[in-house]
Amino acid sequence: MDYISRHIGPTRDETQEMLEAIGYASLDALIDAAIPQGLRMDGVLKLPKPLTEYEAQARLQELAKKNTVLKAFYGQGFFSTLTPPVIRRGVVEDAGWYTAYTPYQPEISQGRLEALLNFQTVVQDLTGLDIANASLLDEASAAAEAVGLMSRAVKKGRRVLLDSRLHPQVINVAAERGRVFDLEVEVTDLSQPVVAEDLVGAIVAYPGTEGDIVDPSPVIDAVHERGGLVCVDADILALTLLEAPGEFGADIAIGTTQRLGVPLFYGGPHAAFMAVTDKLRRQMPGRLVGVSKDAEGYPAYRLALQTREQHIRREKATSNICTAQALLAVTASMYAVYHGPAGLTEIAEAIHGYATRFATSIEKAGMRVRHAQFFDTVVVEDAGQEAVDKLAKAGYLVRKLDDEAVAVAFGEDCDDDDLRALLEGFGAGEISEGERRIPAELQRKTEFMTHEVFNSISSETQMMRYIRKLGDKDLALDRTMIPLGSCTMKLNPTAGVETITWPEFANVHPFTPDEYTAGWRELIEELAGWLTEITGYDAVSMQPNSGATGEYAGLMAIRQYHLSRGDDQRDICIIPASAHGTNAASASLANLRVVVVATAEDGSIDMADLDEKIAKHADNIAAIMITYPSTHGVYEDTVRDVADKIHAVGGQVYIDGANMNALTGVARPGDFGGDVSHLNLHKTFTIPHGGGGPGVGPIGVGEHLIPFLPSDANTDYVAEGSDAAHGVPVAGTYYGSAGVTQIPWAYIAMSGAEGLKAATSNAVLAANYVAHELNDAFPVLYTGENGLVAHECILDLNDITARTGVTAADVAKRLVDYGFHAPTLAFPVAGTLMVEPTESEDKAELDRFIEAMCSIREEIRQIENGEIEYEKSVIHNAPYTAHSVTRTEWPYDFSREQAAYPVDTLVHQKYFPPVRRIDEAYGDRNLQCACPPPEAFDIAVDELEPVEEIDVTTTEENRK
Ligand SMILES: Cc1ncc(COP(=O)(O)O)c(C=O)c1O
């Protein structure tokens, strides 16, 4: 069978039945009726003919073989590490983990929330700071986030100091972010005394990019004296041996957790971290897992402080971080759980041991080592290309620093043969034992990872079961449809996913010279070419590592374009009220002022309001950011008009391409007015969502914007004050989350032009089928031409809420008892549920969802009919744990059976959530963001708090 027939859920007969139900003869007829004619693309996409799964894997194997894996002793932020097989197979390669969604619905996400809380605890402990997030996109953008945080927190200063000892890519990404905020960025050696004034803060390296370890205390004190903040960019593994930045008074710590068991992946995806002092916690970007309690008083995890998120704060958001490499954070956290504090220290000691033996052997051979004190990286003086080439021939990658020195950075997989080979590369013979090279005064004295979870697992059996125990608590795509609007939770083709851990892909260091990475580059360029064709643009950059980073990169391209033309005054970004929150947050990160344009009655852009805003701001308009089809799930026919109007006054048109599942193969944003779009490859193009990342958010641009595509942070340093038009790097490596690009490559290669079009058509069919079947129970809020929706539909509960008290959140929680992940809650319209079924769900699964929703509607009717009060209803008290429906106490008027088995289909397919409804407000009032003590879970049954009313007003983490 061809791949696309496996990808699309319904069989031909089922497709026909669904078409009949909504009154269309064929998929083509449906698409003709749904999509405004003027928007359709001419002809079909020019893509190669589709491959079977086996052919696609054979081709990927060919590409993989074109890479020469040099064993990485390069460092610069990326180190060889060993992913324990139990974690690789149990997490990275396990659909239960990789197909989960961001844990906005905490009751069905306790497993991954626990894993992320473990991540936060590791980071918090090792950095010695009060609170850590989970997680950020990469080390370089984490530094950029730190610059943003410092400038928000310290209003007075205008200058930021970046340590010249930071990795070059970190300096370049952070410096550009600072410049966008109009900060004065000074790159200076922070191992020397600080003289600058007017500071917002400084980022100091610990250790430096050359491996040198310098006490960060003097710079921390000096910057504090001048009123600034200090961020320490730390090596997470080195912190097992080095004293924690928090102990020296650092305000912020950042870094990457790649070397905690996450493969090199040719640069990403890897989870970065940020930890801050308590006083900065509300300013911290990214997600934060916190501990709250459920309706019965049991501890339960949830995303905390969500009101600071972009969804609600929009242009006032602390950052635009949404998708954030969660699967990789989980992987790193599991690595920490498996090894524990003693194991991590042992690994760090072994690495340090190799580095010291190497350094001493080099010295004994009569050569010089640049830095006397280091953790894992040794710089050999008077060495150059010759040594680099010789070692490459022997299969090793080392880093040529300048014409006079070569750096060798040790990782977890080093052995004595490697050490011998490396020494030989420099002409040194014997291995000599080395002295410890960690400065005595910086030697770690504080304890870390003392919590039981890091000290109770020693065997593989225990680890396997811990991973399984957490995974079993969660609902992911491997168990049920996840009908989240605007999220496109569709099938992730195993034929593509499987290849990401192939060593010829996974073990390639991002700074490996091009001559060894032909396979990687061919694959990525081929994919970029296909995406260019699919979007109708002229070029695509693969660098952004999330949709929101794509937004930022696209807006920066627009900003730089205007600047290059002397249009410095163009600093306004028009954004419709219905836009995804990241749009406004990204615009403000790009230092654009946001002007909101209203929504018309029918959900489209209010053209009169748009005209007014354009007339008022014409000369200052940099761009409009629109989502197509809009977040209202409708193909608006005004999009071309909107684009023309903005172009007429000299603005640029950004089309958010997160909803490409409604367009691929039938219409192209580059053809209907867009100058730039980002795509969420972790939606339409099948990269799994991973519980909140990996993300890949490439941008496509028209020809005039090509010079402003993201530059390479490692090689293209653009000095401050340079007048030359240039692109701005947004991630530390040129191809961002390169390591998962095989997945969209495989999806497109196996689908071909017709397959992609069929996927889109079936996605539109599924949404219209659900809308049609549910419209009587829950009215569909917006429809477009011919009463049709696009690939998702919004169900309006406002009237039901007004009449019965039942909220959209109640329905979302009740769906858990039916075994479903809730649809998107209250976005983009309050009091609604947005359903996106995708093409991958078969008719039986769609019908199961429809049955559940109709059954819930009947439960609501009992309240309408006065049979039961809202507060006492089965729906308001949902969801129900196995414990709650089996213990003696049962304080409800409805039966246990109605609570747990409301429809027959559940009898042989029941999911019980591990917790009852979570008290959202309690968690924010009592913020706790590290692992709670084990006793916290030890509530004896007779001490149970009575099942009480909890505040169920929708809070942000309910949303989607
Ligand atoms: C319409 C839209 N734009 C942008 C984004 C942001 O993408 P990401 O989460 O990858 O940053 C999303 C994510 O949900 C989205 O739905």
The ligand as an SDF file (V2000), in Angstrom:
LIG
                    3D

 16 16  0  0  0  0  0  0  0  0999 V2000
   -1.2300   30.0250   14.5780 C   0  0  0  0  0  0  0  0  0  0  0  0
    0.0390   29.7530   15.3510 C   0  0  0  0  0  0  0  0  0  0  0  0
    1.1060   30.5580   15.1610 N   0  0  0  0  0  0  0  0  0  0  0  0
    2.2600   30.3580   15.8250 C   0  0  0  0  0  0  0  0  0  0  0  0
    2.4060   29.3440   16.7360 C   0  0  0  0  0  0  0  0  0  0  0  0
    3.7020   29.2110   17.5120 C   0  0  0  0  0  0  0  0  0  0  0  0
    4.4150   28.0730   17.1760 O   0  0  0  0  0  0  0  0  0  0  0  0
    5.4430   27.4070   18.1950 P   0  0  0  0  0  0  0  0  0  0  0  0
    4.6580   26.8170   19.2920 O   0  0  0  0  0  0  0  0  0  0  0  0
    6.1870   26.4010   17.4130 O   0  0  0  0  0  0  0  0  0  0  0  0
    6.3570   28.4860   18.6920 O   0  0  0  0  0  0  0  0  0  0  0  0
    1.3410   28.4700   16.9630 C   0  0  0  0  0  0  0  0  0  0  0  0
    1.4970   27.3680   17.9420 C   0  0  0  0  0  0  0  0  0  0  0  0
    0.6340   26.8150   18.5030 O   0  0  0  0  0  0  0  0  0  0  0  0
    0.1230   28.6770   16.2520 C   0  0  0  0  0  0  0  0  0  0  0  0
   -0.9320   27.8740   16.4420 O   0  0  0  0  0  0  0  0  0  0  0  0
  1  2  1  0
  2  3  1  0
  2 15  2  0
  3  4  2  0
  4  5  1  0
  5  6  1  0
  5 12  2  0
  6  7  1  0
  7  8  1  0
  8  9  2  0
  8 10  1  0
  8 11  1  0
 12 13  1  0
 12 15  1  0
 13 14  2  0
 15 16  1  0
M  END
$$$$
